[in-house]
Amino acid sequence: MRTAGVYPNHFTFSAVLPACASTSILVHGQQMHCLISKHGYEGYVFVGSALVDMYAKCHDMGLAEKVFVALPERNIVSWNSMIVGCLLNSFHVKALFLFREVRREDLFSPNQVSFATVLSASANIGALEFGKQVHGVVVKQGLLTLSYVKNSLMDMYFKCGLFDEGALLFNSLGIENRDVIAWNVMSMGCVYNENFEEACNYLWVMKRAGISPDEASYSTALHASAHLAALDQGTLIHNQTIKSGFSTNTCIASSLITMYAKCGSLDDACRVFEEIDNPNVVCWTALIAACQQHGNGNRVIKLFEKMLADGLKPHYITFVCVISACSHTGRVEEGHAYFNSMEKLHGIIPGHEHYACMVDLLGRSGQLDEARKFIAQMPIKPNASVWGALLGACAKYGNLEMGSEVAGRLFELEPDNPGNYILLANMYAHQGKLREADHVRRLMGINRVRKEPGCSWIDVKNKSFVFTVHDKLHARTDEIYEMLKKVKELVTNKGYVPHTQFAVNSAEELKEESLWYHSEKIALAFGLLALPAGAPIRIKKNLRTCGDCHTVMKFASEIWKREIIVRDVNRFHHFRNGLCSCRDYW
């Protein structure tokens, strides 16, 4: 840093510290801090502000605050360094508190950095009322015309669920004043509020407006396509990323992997991964999650071990996918080993998702008592996902005593979740306790809990066709029900036996018939009619597919010699030649 006889001054230190901050190497910054103290420059406001910024970006807010408090004088840059640092390190409430303190200072006023940062902090914790107050101050100080501030305001309203207010701000910008960040915030606002089709459309509108999309633009549009399971839309966006020179961008690559996986095309997801030169942990995790969603548990384990061998450090979500894969493939011992390695080998403290996966792992293998003991020994309070995993296992193995106790806990934790009521009611019904089952259903009515209507949809020639139970609204209804009769006849000849426990009708004589009006079976019949022979049939369902439909899909894939892909609320089922990718362990 210095040669003989030449000593750095306070300007030198204030220039070098941002470099330490950008590399996030704390030890280098601490060495700089020692030199600064040695030369007596610690009290200079711009040197102190740079130190605060450096420590914040190195994720040591304790030292950042210590430097900040010790400053003999502060300017708006000093305050902004602390506020931005709090945002970077997720101390959002602290950021709001510091902003209030700035407002109390008489010597200076918050600037656009202060406002944009505190609005982001408000958005991240859903502090809508505080955000509205900041909006008022922004207007009062005449800063609403600044795109940096207005974009942060839009983001705050979108994340707090006020879509119309955010869209109003976006529309007030005028086309000529909308930069790529404004378009991205608008697209993400659509995603936050589940307007996925609009999020995709904004990419094309942006391009027509002459704005070149960046990696955030493409990632957002791919995220929306994944939610819609719109494979054709996602493929078009993929083509645009290649034309725009983003084919080597790892952020977009991970989004592409997720999009193809959620659209049912695992092969395309794998192809994208193979084309990445140096995949990072996000890309690896995206592929591991894709294989897990598609029931390819063995590949999940191989990929995870390969990632570790390549020297990459797994993160929180990686372990959720790996333990879940162990759960769905019956690898109880391996699941335990991976769970135990999280904190010991990788320094990751397990969260509720990991504990839920472990309970599911034990529950699926029939070890209900062990699962119950595991919950009792948790160092954190079990949440609904943990108890829900145990309730699912109780339902699978018919343990009504434990199931009713667990359901009671879930009714307290999430009284508005209809799935818990349905599971318990079905458990009672399967054991012939119809009075108790009716009582649970009445309890749903008393608590004003409504079961989400089941529906399935299928895409044919870029158009989605939605079917509900016993649906007769389609123009080809007569043909669809004729095909259903044919399916029933052929699968019965192959050995199909109806699983009447999945019938919703309580009248015994109508149970078998009602099974054939499930929405995914109607979608299958329509797919057999409308799609070319040999083409894959991709069916999406908003709820978990039932065991009887699962059996019929297996028979149909063998009879018609074609792949049937069913995406339900939990995972994908790939049916080929009479077999399912889940190996009936789901």
Sequence and secondary structure as in RCSB ss.txt:
>XXXX:A:sequence
MRTAGVYPNHFTFSAVLPACASTSILVHGQQMHCLISKHGYEGYVFVGSALVDMYAKCHDMGLAEKVFVALPERN
IVSWNSMIVGCLLNSFHVKALFLFREVRREDLFSPNQVSFATVLSASANIGALEFGKQVHGVVVKQGLLTLSYVK
NSLMDMYFKCGLFDEGALLFNSLGIENRDVIAWNVMSMGCVYNENFEEACNYLWVMKRAGISPDEASYSTALHAS
AHLAALDQGTLIHNQTIKSGFSTNTCIASSLITMYAKCGSLDDACRVFEEIDNPNVVCWTALIAACQQHGNGNRV
IKLFEKMLADGLKPHYITFVCVISACSHTGRVEEGHAYFNSMEKLHGIIPGHEHYACMVDLLGRSGQLDEARKFI
AQMPIKPNASVWGALLGACAKYGNLEMGSEVAGRLFELEPDNPGNYILLANMYAHQGKLREADHVRRLMGINRVR
KEPGCSWIDVKNKSFVFTVHDKLHARTDEIYEMLKKVKELVTNKGYVPHTQFAVNSAEELKEESLWYHSEKIALA
FGLLALPAGAPIRIKKNLRTCGDCHTVMKFASEIWKREIIVRDVNRFHHFRNGLCSCRDYW
>XXXX:A:secstr
   TT    HHHHHHHHHHHHHHT HHHHHHHHHHHHHHT TT HHHHHHHHHHHHHTT HHHHHHHHHH SS  
HHHHHHHHHHHHHTT HHHHHHHHHHHHH SS    HHHHHHHHHHHHHHT HHHHHHHHHHHHHTT TT HHHH
HHHHHHHHHTT HHHHHHHHHHT GGG  HHHHHHHHHHHHHTT HHHHHHHHHHHHHTT    HHHHHHHHHHH
HHHT HHHHHHHHHHHHHTT TT HHHHHHHHHHHHHTT HHHHHHHHHT SS  HHHHHHHHHHHHHTT HHHH
HHHHHHHHHTT    HHHHHHHHHHHHHTT HHHHHHHHHHHHHHH     HHHHHHHHHHHHHTT HHHHHHHH
HT SS   HHHHHHHHHHHHHHT HHHHHHHHHHHHHH TT HHHHHHHHHHHHHTT HHHHHHHHHHHHHTT  
    EEEEEETTEEEEEETT   STTHHHHHHHHHHHHHHHHHTT    GGG    SHHHHHHHHTT HHHHHHH
HHHHHS TT  EEEEESS   HHHHHHHHHHHHHTTS EEEE SS EEEEETTEETTTT  
